[in-house]
């Protein structure tokens, strides 16, 4: 329920509504408008490779060697972003903040980016779409990216004064995600309404569970 509702203070209760898809309560780090269905990739690690593996040590003998290593990282990052583009990926959903070189090439290649997703949001997107997080530097680092989700729309949404990312996914299960937008004059009213609705949904779940049995 926490990932499927958003509260907006300062608006009348009558402005509350139900929206299809997910409302991620953060703005796009990069937004490139794209019409129709688009492919999306979920990542949980930086797309700019590190100079050394976790727990390892990177040793350079000169400033020139260090600069050459940085150029290699930039070229590899650009190659990965080109791979996303060639796989028709137009939306990147990331649980971590990506570096500037990633954002530069995302904008260059027309890929929208949403960063800093919570673990709960990542789990929900995986459940809805059936995809797993993409491993950018796995064994198959050059082929087409097959494990992608289909987004039916991807657009900014203004809730009060806060900009959010509104995304609709093609669900692989019976669950069709919708997001409840709760409006009220103050935060306290929204919290009361959210608690009441969550209690009502819990009661309905228990009721249908009993009927099924």
N, C-alpha and C positions, 0 to 999 in steps of 0.2 A: 504493500500500500504506500509506503514511503516514496518509492520510485514512480508511482502512478498517480500522484496528485501534486499540485503546486498551489501555494497560497499567495494571494495578492491583497495587500492591505491598501486602504484608501479608496476602494471602489464599492458601490452598493452590492448587496448580496445577490440582487437580480442579475448581475453581470456574470455570475458563475455559469460554467458551461462544461460540456464534455467534448474533448477533441480526440480525433483518431490518432493513433501512433503514440510516440514517446515525446515528452517535453523534457529535454536535458537542461537543467537550470544553470547554464553557462553560455556565454556567447561563442560564436565560431571564432577560432583563432585565425582562420582564413575562410572566406566564403566566395565560392565561384558558382554563380547561378547555372543550373543545368536542368533542362526540361525533360519530362518523362522519367521512366525508371532508370536507376543508376546502380552501379555495383559499389559495395562498401566493404572495407577491410577493417578488422579490429586488431589492434596491436597493444601489447603490454610491455614493450621495451623501446628504447630509443632507436630510431632508424638511422642515425649516424653511428657507425661502428666505433667501438672504443679502440684505443691504441694497444691495449693489453687486455687479456682475459681477467675475469674476477679473481683476485688473489695473486695475480701475476705482477710482473714488474717490467716496465718498458724502459730500455736503456738506449740512449743516443750518444754518438761520439762527437757531434758537432751541431751547430745551429742549422747548417745546411741540411743535415740529415733529418733534423726535426721538422724543418719546413717541407721537405720532400714527403715526410710521413703525413703531414697535414693535408698536402695536396692529394695524396693517395686516398685519404679519408673522404675528401670532398668529391673526388671522382667516383668512388664507390657509392657514396650517398646519392649522387646524381644518377648513377646507373640503376640504383634501386627505384628511384622515383620515376625514371623512364619505364622501368618494368611495370610499375603500377599503372602508368598511363597506357602502355601497350596491352594491359589486361583489362582496359576499360574501367578501371577503378576511378570513381569521381568523389568518393567520400572516405576519409580516414578518421577512424574513431580510436583515440589513444588514451590509455589510462595514465600515461606519463607525459610530462611536458617535453615537446620536441625542440631540437635546437634550431637556430635561425637558418642554417643552411637547408634544413628540411622544409621549413616554412617558405623559403625563397623558391624552391623548386616546386612545391605544392601549388603556389600561386602561378608559377610559370606554366605548369602543365594542367591547370584548371581543376585542381583537386581541393575540395573543401575539407577543413580539419576541425575537429572538436577534440580538445585535450582534457586531461585530468579527470577522466571518468572514475567514479568510485568502483570498488570491487563489486558492490551490489548491482550497479548499472551494467557492468561488464557481464556479470552472471545472467542478468535478465535478458540482455541482447543475445547472448549465446543460446539461452533457452528458446527465445522467440524465433531466431533465424536458423538455429541448428549448426552454426559455424563455430569453429575454434579460433582462438587468437592466432594471427599469422606470425610465423617465425621468419623474420627477414633474412637471417643468415644461416638457414638450415642447410640440409643436404642438397635440396634442389633450389639453388639460388639464382637460376637463370631461366627456368621454364615459366609458362603462364601460371598465374596465381589462380588456383581453382577454388579454394575455400573462401568464397566471397558471399556476402549477403546481398539481397536485392532490396533497395529502398524505393518506395513508390513516390516519395517526395522528400525534399530536404530544403528547409527554408528558415530564415530568422523569424522569431516571434517576440513581440514586445508585451510583457506582462507588467503593467504599471510602468515603472521606470527601468525595469530590468530586461535586458535582451537575453533571449534563450534560443536554443536550437530545437526546432520542431521537425521530427523525422518519422516517417511512416515506413514500416518494414513489412515485407511479405512474410507472413508467419508460416512455419512448417508444422505447426501444431494447431489444436482446436482453439487455443487462446489467441484472441485478436486484441492486441493492446490498445487501450484508450486511456487518456489522461484526464483527470478531473481537475478543473481550474476552480478553486474556491476563492471567492471574493468577499470582502467584508470591510467595515470601516476601520477596524484595528486588528492587530495580530491576535489578540486574545479571542476575538469572535471566531476567527478562522481556525484557531486551535481547537475551540469547542466543537465547531462543525466537523472538523477532520476526525476528532476522537469519536463523535457520535456516528459518523458514517463508517468508520473502521469497525466500530462495535456492531453496527447493523450488518456489514458484510461478513463479519466473523459468525454472527448468529445464523445468517443464511447458509454459510458453509456447513455449519454444524447440522442445520435442518436437512439440507440435501444429502449430507453424509448419512444421516439416520434413515432417510427415505430409501437411499440406494441399498442399504443393508437390509 
